[in-house]
Amino acid sequence: PAHDFNDYELGQRNQLEVINIFTADACINENAPAVYQGMDRFDAREKV
């Protein structure tokens, strides 16, 4: 529930954990599926 403000509010109302999938330099971290890990966010978006 961290995609946008609506997702965030929905997550807060339902007490869902916020899971960050980005590193400080906007690459995909270990919380995402292995195929996307280490990819730049824009490259990962295209692959999805």
mmCIF file of the N, C-alpha and C atoms, coordinates in Angstrom:
data_MODEL
# 
_entry.id   MODEL 
# 
loop_
_atom_site.group_PDB 
_atom_site.id 
_atom_site.type_symbol 
_atom_site.label_atom_id 
_atom_site.label_alt_id 
_atom_site.label_comp_id 
_atom_site.label_asym_id 
_atom_site.label_entity_id 
_atom_site.label_seq_id 
_atom_site.pdbx_PDB_ins_code 
_atom_site.Cartn_x 
_atom_site.Cartn_y 
_atom_site.Cartn_z 
_atom_site.occupancy 
_atom_site.B_iso_or_equiv 
_atom_site.pdbx_formal_charge 
_atom_site.auth_seq_id 
_atom_site.auth_comp_id 
_atom_site.auth_asym_id 
_atom_site.auth_atom_id 
_atom_site.pdbx_PDB_model_num 
ATOM 1   N N  . PRO A 1 1  ? 0.811  -1.211  0.000   1.00 0.00 ? 1  PRO A N  1 
ATOM 2   C CA . PRO A 1 1  ? 0.000  0.000   0.000   1.00 0.00 ? 1  PRO A CA 1 
ATOM 3   C C  . PRO A 1 1  ? 0.846  1.263   0.000   1.00 0.00 ? 1  PRO A C  1 
ATOM 4   N N  . ALA A 1 2  ? 1.829  1.322   -0.865  1.00 0.00 ? 2  ALA A N  1 
ATOM 5   C CA . ALA A 1 2  ? 2.677  2.508   -0.919  1.00 0.00 ? 2  ALA A CA 1 
ATOM 6   C C  . ALA A 1 2  ? 2.778  3.048   -2.337  1.00 0.00 ? 2  ALA A C  1 
ATOM 7   N N  . HIS A 1 3  ? 1.873  2.632   -3.203  1.00 0.00 ? 3  HIS A N  1 
ATOM 8   C CA . HIS A 1 3  ? 1.936  3.041   -4.606  1.00 0.00 ? 3  HIS A CA 1 
ATOM 9   C C  . HIS A 1 3  ? 1.552  4.504   -4.788  1.00 0.00 ? 3  HIS A C  1 
ATOM 10  N N  . ASP A 1 4  ? 0.510  4.921   -4.121  1.00 0.00 ? 4  ASP A N  1 
ATOM 11  C CA . ASP A 1 4  ? 0.080  6.318   -4.203  1.00 0.00 ? 4  ASP A CA 1 
ATOM 12  C C  . ASP A 1 4  ? -0.660 6.679   -2.918  1.00 0.00 ? 4  ASP A C  1 
ATOM 13  N N  . PHE A 1 5  ? -1.170 7.904   -2.838  1.00 0.00 ? 5  PHE A N  1 
ATOM 14  C CA . PHE A 1 5  ? -1.835 8.361   -1.614  1.00 0.00 ? 5  PHE A CA 1 
ATOM 15  C C  . PHE A 1 5  ? -3.063 7.521   -1.281  1.00 0.00 ? 5  PHE A C  1 
ATOM 16  N N  . ASN A 1 6  ? -3.829 7.120   -2.299  1.00 0.00 ? 6  ASN A N  1 
ATOM 17  C CA . ASN A 1 6  ? -5.016 6.296   -2.044  1.00 0.00 ? 6  ASN A CA 1 
ATOM 18  C C  . ASN A 1 6  ? -4.631 4.937   -1.479  1.00 0.00 ? 6  ASN A C  1 
ATOM 19  N N  . ASP A 1 7  ? -3.613 4.307   -2.071  1.00 0.00 ? 7  ASP A N  1 
ATOM 20  C CA . ASP A 1 7  ? -3.125 3.028   -1.551  1.00 0.00 ? 7  ASP A CA 1 
ATOM 21  C C  . ASP A 1 7  ? -2.663 3.178   -0.112  1.00 0.00 ? 7  ASP A C  1 
ATOM 22  N N  . TYR A 1 8  ? -1.941 4.243   0.149   1.00 0.00 ? 8  TYR A N  1 
ATOM 23  C CA . TYR A 1 8  ? -1.424 4.473   1.497   1.00 0.00 ? 8  TYR A CA 1 
ATOM 24  C C  . TYR A 1 8  ? -2.564 4.610   2.505   1.00 0.00 ? 8  TYR A C  1 
ATOM 25  N N  . GLU A 1 9  ? -3.564 5.417   2.175   1.00 0.00 ? 9  GLU A N  1 
ATOM 26  C CA . GLU A 1 9  ? -4.698 5.606   3.085   1.00 0.00 ? 9  GLU A CA 1 
ATOM 27  C C  . GLU A 1 9  ? -5.453 4.302   3.312   1.00 0.00 ? 9  GLU A C  1 
ATOM 28  N N  . LEU A 1 10 ? -5.655 3.534   2.261   1.00 0.00 ? 10 LEU A N  1 
ATOM 29  C CA . LEU A 1 10 ? -6.317 2.243   2.385   1.00 0.00 ? 10 LEU A CA 1 
ATOM 30  C C  . LEU A 1 10 ? -5.511 1.314   3.291   1.00 0.00 ? 10 LEU A C  1 
ATOM 31  N N  . GLY A 1 11 ? -4.212 1.292   3.098   1.00 0.00 ? 11 GLY A N  1 
ATOM 32  C CA . GLY A 1 11 ? -3.345 0.470   3.931   1.00 0.00 ? 11 GLY A CA 1 
ATOM 33  C C  . GLY A 1 11 ? -3.383 0.880   5.386   1.00 0.00 ? 11 GLY A C  1 
ATOM 34  N N  . GLN A 1 12 ? -3.387 2.177   5.638   1.00 0.00 ? 12 GLN A N  1 
ATOM 35  C CA . GLN A 1 12 ? -3.449 2.671   7.015   1.00 0.00 ? 12 GLN A CA 1 
ATOM 36  C C  . GLN A 1 12 ? -4.768 2.271   7.678   1.00 0.00 ? 12 GLN A C  1 
ATOM 37  N N  . ARG A 1 13 ? -5.862 2.410   6.954   1.00 0.00 ? 13 ARG A N  1 
ATOM 38  C CA . ARG A 1 13 ? -7.172 2.035   7.513   1.00 0.00 ? 13 ARG A CA 1 
ATOM 39  C C  . ARG A 1 13 ? -7.241 0.548   7.839   1.00 0.00 ? 13 ARG A C  1 
ATOM 40  N N  . ASN A 1 14 ? -6.540 -0.267  7.061   1.00 0.00 ? 14 ASN A N  1 
ATOM 41  C CA . ASN A 1 14 ? -6.579 -1.716  7.243   1.00 0.00 ? 14 ASN A CA 1 
ATOM 42  C C  . ASN A 1 14 ? -5.347 -2.260  7.951   1.00 0.00 ? 14 ASN A C  1 
ATOM 43  N N  . GLN A 1 15 ? -4.541 -1.362  8.483   1.00 0.00 ? 15 GLN A N  1 
ATOM 44  C CA . GLN A 1 15 ? -3.345 -1.706  9.258   1.00 0.00 ? 15 GLN A CA 1 
ATOM 45  C C  . GLN A 1 15 ? -2.408 -2.649  8.494   1.00 0.00 ? 15 GLN A C  1 
ATOM 46  N N  . LEU A 1 16 ? -2.210 -2.354  7.214   1.00 0.00 ? 16 LEU A N  1 
ATOM 47  C CA . LEU A 1 16 ? -1.300 -3.145  6.391   1.00 0.00 ? 16 LEU A CA 1 
ATOM 48  C C  . LEU A 1 16 ? 0.121  -2.614  6.525   1.00 0.00 ? 16 LEU A C  1 
ATOM 49  N N  . GLU A 1 17 ? 1.077  -3.508  6.449   1.00 0.00 ? 17 GLU A N  1 
ATOM 50  C CA . GLU A 1 17 ? 2.483  -3.126  6.501   1.00 0.00 ? 17 GLU A CA 1 
ATOM 51  C C  . GLU A 1 17 ? 2.884  -2.461  5.184   1.00 0.00 ? 17 GLU A C  1 
ATOM 52  N N  . VAL A 1 18 ? 3.638  -1.385  5.273   1.00 0.00 ? 18 VAL A N  1 
ATOM 53  C CA . VAL A 1 18 ? 4.171  -0.733  4.081   1.00 0.00 ? 18 VAL A CA 1 
ATOM 54  C C  . VAL A 1 18 ? 5.495  -1.407  3.748   1.00 0.00 ? 18 VAL A C  1 
ATOM 55  N N  . ILE A 1 19 ? 5.594  -1.946  2.557   1.00 0.00 ? 19 ILE A N  1 
ATOM 56  C CA . ILE A 1 19 ? 6.806  -2.638  2.122   1.00 0.00 ? 19 ILE A CA 1 
ATOM 57  C C  . ILE A 1 19 ? 7.470  -1.805  1.039   1.00 0.00 ? 19 ILE A C  1 
ATOM 58  N N  . ASN A 1 20 ? 8.674  -1.357  1.313   1.00 0.00 ? 20 ASN A N  1 
ATOM 59  C CA . ASN A 1 20 ? 9.432  -0.552  0.363   1.00 0.00 ? 20 ASN A CA 1 
ATOM 60  C C  . ASN A 1 20 ? 10.178 -1.485  -0.589  1.00 0.00 ? 20 ASN A C  1 
ATOM 61  N N  . ILE A 1 21 ? 10.061 -1.253  -1.874  1.00 0.00 ? 21 ILE A N  1 
ATOM 62  C CA . ILE A 1 21 ? 10.760 -2.092  -2.849  1.00 0.00 ? 21 ILE A CA 1 
ATOM 63  C C  . ILE A 1 21 ? 11.887 -1.348  -3.559  1.00 0.00 ? 21 ILE A C  1 
ATOM 64  N N  . PHE A 1 22 ? 12.229 -0.138  -3.069  1.00 0.00 ? 22 PHE A N  1 
ATOM 65  C CA . PHE A 1 22 ? 13.258 0.667   -3.719  1.00 0.00 ? 22 PHE A CA 1 
ATOM 66  C C  . PHE A 1 22 ? 14.462 0.895   -2.822  1.00 0.00 ? 22 PHE A C  1 
ATOM 67  N N  . THR A 1 23 ? 15.635 0.960   -3.443  1.00 0.00 ? 23 THR A N  1 
ATOM 68  C CA . THR A 1 23 ? 16.846 1.370   -2.750  1.00 0.00 ? 23 THR A CA 1 
ATOM 69  C C  . THR A 1 23 ? 16.891 2.897   -2.749  1.00 0.00 ? 23 THR A C  1 
ATOM 70  N N  . ALA A 1 24 ? 17.881 3.456   -2.073  1.00 0.00 ? 24 ALA A N  1 
ATOM 71  C CA . ALA A 1 24 ? 18.022 4.917   -2.018  1.00 0.00 ? 24 ALA A CA 1 
ATOM 72  C C  . ALA A 1 24 ? 18.229 5.526   -3.403  1.00 0.00 ? 24 ALA A C  1 
ATOM 73  N N  . ASP A 1 25 ? 18.810 4.757   -4.334  1.00 0.00 ? 25 ASP A N  1 
ATOM 74  C CA . ASP A 1 25 ? 19.034 5.277   -5.687  1.00 0.00 ? 25 ASP A CA 1 
ATOM 75  C C  . ASP A 1 25 ? 17.977 4.786   -6.683  1.00 0.00 ? 25 ASP A C  1 
ATOM 76  N N  . ALA A 1 26 ? 16.810 4.390   -6.156  1.00 0.00 ? 26 ALA A N  1 
ATOM 77  C CA . ALA A 1 26 ? 15.623 4.044   -6.953  1.00 0.00 ? 26 ALA A CA 1 
ATOM 78  C C  . ALA A 1 26 ? 15.769 2.786   -7.792  1.00 0.00 ? 26 ALA A C  1 
ATOM 79  N N  . CYS A 1 27 ? 16.552 1.842   -7.303  1.00 0.00 ? 27 CYS A N  1 
ATOM 80  C CA . CYS A 1 27 ? 16.599 0.521   -7.922  1.00 0.00 ? 27 CYS A CA 1 
ATOM 81  C C  . CYS A 1 27 ? 15.713 -0.415  -7.101  1.00 0.00 ? 27 CYS A C  1 
ATOM 82  N N  . ILE A 1 28 ? 15.352 -1.531  -7.677  1.00 0.00 ? 28 ILE A N  1 
ATOM 83  C CA . ILE A 1 28 ? 14.481 -2.483  -7.000  1.00 0.00 ? 28 ILE A CA 1 
ATOM 84  C C  . ILE A 1 28 ? 15.302 -3.292  -5.992  1.00 0.00 ? 28 ILE A C  1 
ATOM 85  N N  . ASN A 1 29 ? 14.785 -3.407  -4.769  1.00 0.00 ? 29 ASN A N  1 
ATOM 86  C CA . ASN A 1 29 ? 15.528 -4.097  -3.712  1.00 0.00 ? 29 ASN A CA 1 
ATOM 87  C C  . ASN A 1 29 ? 15.078 -5.547  -3.544  1.00 0.00 ? 29 ASN A C  1 
ATOM 88  N N  . GLU A 1 30 ? 15.530 -6.180  -2.469  1.00 0.00 ? 30 GLU A N  1 
ATOM 89  C CA . GLU A 1 30 ? 15.280 -7.604  -2.217  1.00 0.00 ? 30 GLU A CA 1 
ATOM 90  C C  . GLU A 1 30 ? 13.837 -7.916  -1.827  1.00 0.00 ? 30 GLU A C  1 
ATOM 91  N N  . ASN A 1 31 ? 13.000 -6.919  -1.628  1.00 0.00 ? 31 ASN A N  1 
ATOM 92  C CA . ASN A 1 31 ? 11.596 -7.165  -1.291  1.00 0.00 ? 31 ASN A CA 1 
ATOM 93  C C  . ASN A 1 31 ? 10.745 -7.478  -2.515  1.00 0.00 ? 31 ASN A C  1 
ATOM 94  N N  . ALA A 1 32 ? 11.284 -7.265  -3.688  1.00 0.00 ? 32 ALA A N  1 
ATOM 95  C CA . ALA A 1 32 ? 10.568 -7.533  -4.935  1.00 0.00 ? 32 ALA A CA 1 
ATOM 96  C C  . ALA A 1 32 ? 10.988 -8.906  -5.468  1.00 0.00 ? 32 ALA A C  1 
ATOM 97  N N  . PRO A 1 33 ? 10.247 -9.446  -6.423  1.00 0.00 ? 33 PRO A N  1 
ATOM 98  C CA . PRO A 1 33 ? 10.649 -10.714 -7.028  1.00 0.00 ? 33 PRO A CA 1 
ATOM 99  C C  . PRO A 1 33 ? 12.072 -10.636 -7.601  1.00 0.00 ? 33 PRO A C  1 
ATOM 100 N N  . ALA A 1 34 ? 12.778 -11.740 -7.543  1.00 0.00 ? 34 ALA A N  1 
ATOM 101 C CA . ALA A 1 34 ? 14.193 -11.795 -7.930  1.00 0.00 ? 34 ALA A CA 1 
ATOM 102 C C  . ALA A 1 34 ? 14.450 -11.273 -9.336  1.00 0.00 ? 34 ALA A C  1 
ATOM 103 N N  . VAL A 1 35 ? 13.534 -11.495 -10.251 1.00 0.00 ? 35 VAL A N  1 
ATOM 104 C CA . VAL A 1 35 ? 13.737 -11.077 -11.638 1.00 0.00 ? 35 VAL A CA 1 
ATOM 105 C C  . VAL A 1 35 ? 13.899 -9.559  -11.767 1.00 0.00 ? 35 VAL A C  1 
ATOM 106 N N  . TYR A 1 36 ? 13.359 -8.790  -10.808 1.00 0.00 ? 36 TYR A N  1 
ATOM 107 C CA . TYR A 1 36 ? 13.427 -7.329  -10.858 1.00 0.00 ? 36 TYR A CA 1 
ATOM 108 C C  . TYR A 1 36 ? 14.495 -6.734  -9.950  1.00 0.00 ? 36 TYR A C  1 
ATOM 109 N N  . GLN A 1 37 ? 15.028 -7.498  -9.042  1.00 0.00 ? 37 GLN A N  1 
ATOM 110 C CA . GLN A 1 37 ? 15.988 -6.977  -8.071  1.00 0.00 ? 37 GLN A CA 1 
ATOM 111 C C  . GLN A 1 37 ? 17.214 -6.395  -8.760  1.00 0.00 ? 37 GLN A C  1 
ATOM 112 N N  . GLY A 1 38 ? 17.606 -5.215  -8.325  1.00 0.00 ? 38 GLY A N  1 
ATOM 113 C CA . GLY A 1 38 ? 18.772 -4.539  -8.874  1.00 0.00 ? 38 GLY A CA 1 
ATOM 114 C C  . GLY A 1 38 ? 18.484 -3.696  -10.105 1.00 0.00 ? 38 GLY A C  1 
ATOM 115 N N  . MET A 1 39 ? 17.296 -3.820  -10.658 1.00 0.00 ? 39 MET A N  1 
ATOM 116 C CA . MET A 1 39 ? 16.948 -3.058  -11.859 1.00 0.00 ? 39 MET A CA 1 
ATOM 117 C C  . MET A 1 39 ? 16.581 -1.624  -11.503 1.00 0.00 ? 39 MET A C  1 
ATOM 118 N N  . ASP A 1 40 ? 16.853 -0.712  -12.414 1.00 0.00 ? 40 ASP A N  1 
ATOM 119 C CA . ASP A 1 40 ? 16.373 0.657   -12.292 1.00 0.00 ? 40 ASP A CA 1 
ATOM 120 C C  . ASP A 1 40 ? 14.845 0.629   -12.334 1.00 0.00 ? 40 ASP A C  1 
ATOM 121 N N  . ARG A 1 41 ? 14.194 1.534   -11.623 1.00 0.00 ? 41 ARG A N  1 
ATOM 122 C CA . ARG A 1 41 ? 12.730 1.534   -11.531 1.00 0.00 ? 41 ARG A CA 1 
ATOM 123 C C  . ARG A 1 41 ? 12.056 1.644   -12.892 1.00 0.00 ? 41 ARG A C  1 
ATOM 124 N N  . PHE A 1 42 ? 12.636 2.401   -13.798 1.00 0.00 ? 42 PHE A N  1 
ATOM 125 C CA . PHE A 1 42 ? 12.023 2.564   -15.117 1.00 0.00 ? 42 PHE A CA 1 
ATOM 126 C C  . PHE A 1 42 ? 12.178 1.297   -15.956 1.00 0.00 ? 42 PHE A C  1 
ATOM 127 N N  . ASP A 1 43 ? 13.326 0.640   -15.854 1.00 0.00 ? 43 ASP A N  1 
ATOM 128 C CA . ASP A 1 43 ? 13.530 -0.624  -16.567 1.00 0.00 ? 43 ASP A CA 1 
ATOM 129 C C  . ASP A 1 43 ? 12.586 -1.698  -16.032 1.00 0.00 ? 43 ASP A C  1 
ATOM 130 N N  . ALA A 1 44 ? 12.434 -1.743  -14.714 1.00 0.00 ? 44 ALA A N  1 
ATOM 131 C CA . ALA A 1 44 ? 11.530 -2.720  -14.103 1.00 0.00 ? 44 ALA A CA 1 
ATOM 132 C C  . ALA A 1 44 ? 10.089 -2.461  -14.535 1.00 0.00 ? 44 ALA A C  1 
ATOM 133 N N  . ARG A 1 45 ? 9.701  -1.211  -14.589 1.00 0.00 ? 45 ARG A N  1 
ATOM 134 C CA . ARG A 1 45 ? 8.331  -0.861  -15.001 1.00 0.00 ? 45 ARG A CA 1 
ATOM 135 C C  . ARG A 1 45 ? 8.063  -1.358  -16.416 1.00 0.00 ? 45 ARG A C  1 
ATOM 136 N N  . GLU A 1 46 ? 9.025  -1.191  -17.318 1.00 0.00 ? 46 GLU A N  1 
ATOM 137 C CA . GLU A 1 46 ? 8.844  -1.670  -18.693 1.00 0.00 ? 46 GLU A CA 1 
ATOM 138 C C  . GLU A 1 46 ? 8.743  -3.184  -18.738 1.00 0.00 ? 46 GLU A C  1 
ATOM 139 N N  . LYS A 1 47 ? 9.538  -3.865  -17.913 1.00 0.00 ? 47 LYS A N  1 
ATOM 140 C CA . LYS A 1 47 ? 9.532  -5.324  -17.909 1.00 0.00 ? 47 LYS A CA 1 
ATOM 141 C C  . LYS A 1 47 ? 8.216  -5.878  -17.375 1.00 0.00 ? 47 LYS A C  1 
ATOM 142 N N  . VAL A 1 48 ? 7.620  -5.162  -16.419 1.00 0.00 ? 48 VAL A N  1 
ATOM 143 C CA . VAL A 1 48 ? 6.331  -5.598  -15.871 1.00 0.00 ? 48 VAL A CA 1 
ATOM 144 C C  . VAL A 1 48 ? 5.285  -5.500  -16.963 1.00 0.00 ? 48 VAL A C  1 
# 
